[in-house]
């Protein structure tokens, strides 16, 4: 068997660790606009208490109930594609996307990655005055799946992605809403989808330097023989 050269070994090792974009999940059946956050602005959006404004995520508004809150178009971690949303704020600070088309029973689902505090999903109607709140996230440092189901009356409303505690700092991705009492999302864990089983880490510069140094030492030893 032909052995790898030192350069080939280095490239093969780094190639095994280099991050690549995850495949995009087909959004057919998702009633949301930009539910996977693949469109946004690289400039974070900040707002103080009681302020509603456009967010840095296309199609989503930002509301600061407790404040202040910041929304960021993030490149990692993700559950699919190239981007997720990061929300940093306090209780009931986050993103929402309202329209007047939700009549009947709907299910909202998403993946949440909390760095601190917790998050929850909300379905709201009557211009946000009536809400159904799903269970809050309980984990940190890994993706957690959340969902909520509610019967809505067609008034202005829709999904809300909020912090469930003060000092909430979390990523959210794979947001999906569909008619019915169960999720049709292809990212539902019942389909076998598990973003925690996917590594998108890139090698730290120090790790690459150590690898180069080790290969250089190996080369010198071979030269002396």
Buried (B, 14 or more C-beta within 10 A) or exposed (E): EEEEEBEEBBEEBBEEBEEEEBEEBEBEEBBBEBBBBBEBBEEBBBBEEEBEBBBBBBBBBBBBBBBBBBBBBBBBBBBBBBBBBBBBBBBBBBBBBBEEEBEEBBBBBBBBBBEBBBBBBBBBBEEBEBBBBBEBBEEBEEBBBBBBBBEBEEBBBBBBBBBBBEEBBBBBBBBBBBEEEEBBBBBBBEEEBEBBEEEBEBBEEEEBEEBEEEBEEEEEEEEEE
